[in-house]
Structure formats: structure tokens, C-alpha cells
Amino acid sequence: MPVQSYTNTPADPPLDCRACPRLVEFREGLQAEHPEWFNAPVPSFTSAKPRLLVIGLAPGMRGANATGRPFTGDYAGDLLYHTMLDFGFAKGEYQARPDDGLELTDALITNAVRCLPPQNKPTGAEIKTCRPYLLSTMAANPSIRAVLALGRIAHETFLTALDLKRAQFPFSHNGRHELPGTNLVLHDSYHCSRYNTNTGRLTEEMFRSVFTSIRKDIP
């Protein structure tokens, strides 16, 4: 698999990573404005030997960027973690803070870009710069068998990271793709953001249907 070439890259960037000047400038501004926030590249949240990788695009400002744990502190985390609890991919109680004692079971959650981007929109160059950390995370967890991409951009970013042609694997909600040359199955979902749920683009039932499909690949 292509991820093997990244085994010497750390799975998470250093907390003072300065690889992307625009993201560093934005982060430093928030550090001055909100010194109580995490305000650093957000490390992955994982269990031992995860079989499911959940990948988002980037941390949310008042979510992971503030708390330091992926999808923690905003609405997207409410829907994601409650669904993962229901399907046995997490245990404990989600209380939207990193010290709530929630643990993942057989799962790992990360973002394609580990730093908060302005307007929640990383550039192509920033996605590419952070790509080695995504690949290293996968290389460090060979137990992964299924990947859940939250949103089209996460879907396309993941395929590009594995050098797979995006046109061969079109994004669709609850889409499922067996990826040639790997032992991975890629599942797709509309992002579990408040905007998508408020507009009806994504319902709780639709989101749960994706996890029902995942459980068929990960009994």
C-alpha cells in the first residue's frame, strides 16, 4: 500500500508546527484572543488496533480547535459520537469535552488537515502539506479495514492520498467503495454538520444507515 512509505513520519504534527504560514498566522491570532483554547494541530483520537478510520476535513473553531480532541465541542461531534456509541465504536458518555472519559472502541478519528483553517476552508496546498500525517496515521494502524469519509472533500482528499483516481470512486451519501491494491473499504457520508442537518441534507436516520453499512464490513 502507498502508506508504507510514510512510516518514518510521525502520525501527528508537532503542536508548534509551522508548515503552513496562513494557518500559523490564524492560529496565533486565536491564541492571543482565546488563550484558554487548545489552538494547535489536533492529534488523532484512537483506540488500540482500530479497524474503522473516520476522517473529517479539518478541526472546527469552537470544536476540536478549542478542545484538542477531534469533533469535540460542536454539533458535528454530538451526532458523530452518539452514533458511534450506539453502534459500539465508542463507550462511556460523550459530554463534549476531552476529559469526559469517552473511549473509542475499534476506531480512530482524525482530520485530513490538523489545523483550523480560516472559514473552515483549507487550501489545496495545505491539504497536500498535511497529507504525510494522514498516511503515517494509516501506516501506524495496519488494522484499519474501513474508512468513513465525512463529506466530499474528505472523500477526495483520502483518494488522492492513496493515489487513486477520484473519478473511479464518485462520492455519494452511503456510498461504498472497495479500493484496489489495498485491504480497505471506503464509506461516504454527508458531513454531520449542523448546517447539513438543519437543511435536511442529512438526517439522523441517514447517518445511522452509513454505520449500518460499516458494521457489515466490520462485524
N, C-alpha and C positions, 0 to 999 in steps of 0.2 A: 504493500500500500504506500502511497506517496507520503504519508505521515511519518514514516520511519526516518526520513532524512532530518527530522526536527527533534530527534531525541536528545540532542545536546542543548536545546533551547529551553529555558525554564518554562514551566506551564503557566506561570503568572508573571506579568511585568513587574519591575520594582515599583514601589509606591511613589518614588520620585521620578518616574520615567519622563523623559523629556524628548521623546522621539517625534512627537507631533506638535510643532510650535503653536498652532491655533488652539489645540486642546489644552496645552500647558497654560497659555495666557488666560483662557476661560476658567480653568481650574484655580489658578492663582487669584483671580478676581473673586471667586466664590469663597476661597479660603479666608480672604480678608473680610468678606461680607458675612459669612457663616462659619466661623472657626470651629463650631461645635460639630459640624458635619464631617463625614469621612473624607470627601474631597480628594480622591486618589484613584488610581486604577483599581477596579473592583475585582478581587480574586474570585475564582470559581467556587461554587458550593457543591460539595460532593459527599457521597458515601464511599465505603470501601468497595472496590471492584464493581463499579456501576455498569449496568447493561443499557440504560437509557441516557442519552445526552440530549438535554433541552438547550437550544441555542436561540438567544434573542439577538437584537442588533447592537444595543448599547444601553448603559445604565440610564435610568430616569433621574431627573434632577432631585426631586424630593423622595425618590425611592432609593435605589441602590447607591447613588452618589452620596446621599445623606447618611445611609445606614451602614454601607460597606458590605452588604450581602445581596446577591442578585435578586431582583424582583421583590424586594422587601421594603415596604413603606408606602407603596402606591396601589391603585386599584388592580393593576395587572397582576400583582402578587397575590392579592386576595383571591382572584379567580384561579390562578395557576396553582397555588399551594393547597387551596381547599379541594381542588380536583385531584391533585396528586395524593392528598391524604385519602380521599375516597377510593382511589384505585391502588392503594398500597405502595405508592412510591415515596411516601413520607410518613413519619409517625410523630406523635406529640400534638401540640396545639400551635397553630400559626397566630401570632399576635402582632405581626408587622414590625418586629424589632429583632435584631440579631441575637439578643440574649433570651429569646422566648423558649429556648430548649428544643425547637423543631429540629428533627433529623431527617435526612433523606434516606430512602431505602432503595438500593439498586439503581440509583440515579445520580446524575451530575447536571448542574445548571451553570451556564456561562453565557457570555456575550461575545459576538464577533469583534466588537470594539470595546475595550475595557474601560475607557474614559468617557465621561459625559461630553457629548458634542453640543455646540450651540444649536438651539431649535430642534434637538433630537435628530440631527441630520449629519452624520459623518460624511466626509468626502471619500471618493474612491481611493485617493492616496492614503488616507488614514486607515481605511479598511485593509488595504494591502500591507501597510506598515505593521498592523496588529496581527496579521494572518499567521506568522510563525507561532504565536502563543496559542492560537486555536489548534494548529496542527500538533504542537507539542503536548497540549492537553489530551488530545486523542491518542498520541503515541504513548503517553504515560498511562493510558487506561485502555489496554487492548481488549478488555472485557466488554466494551461497548458494542452493542449489536443493533440498536435502533436509535435514530436521531429524529428529534422533533424540532422542526424549524418554525419559529413563530413569526410569520409574515413573509412576504415575497422577498424582501431584501435579505433577510437571514437565509432564506432558501437559496437564493442565487449566490450569496457570499460563500455558503458552505460548498456548493457545487464547484465554484471557481477555485476554492482552496484545494479541492481534490482533483483539479484539472479535468473536470467532467464538463461536457458541453451542455449548457443550460437549456438549449432548445430541445434536447432529447428528454428532458425531465421537467415538463411545464408545471408551474405552481398552480395548485387548486386546493381549496379547503378540503381536508380529509384525504388529500392525495397520498398515494403510497408508491414509492419507487425503490426497486431493488437496484443497487448500484454495482455495475460490473467492475470486476477487479478488486472488489472489497467484500467483506462479510457484513456489510451494513445495509439496513433498510431505512430510507428517508421518508418520514411522515410530515405532512404540511398542515398548518392551521393558520387561519387569520389570527393576527396578533390579539392577545387578550387585553387590549387597552380599553379604558373607559369609553373612548370615542367610538370604537367598534361595537361595543355592547349597547351604548346609548342610541346609536343609529340603527341597531338591529342587524348590522352586518354579521355579528357573531352573537349567538345566544349561548346560554349555559349548556343547553342540550347539544348544540353543535360542537361545542368544545369537548364535552364528555364523549361524543361519538369518536373523536380522534383518539382519545385514550382507550376506548373500547377496541379500536383497531390496533393500537400499540400493544395491548395486552394479548392479542392473538400472536404477535411476534415474540413477546416476552411473557410467557406463561407465569 
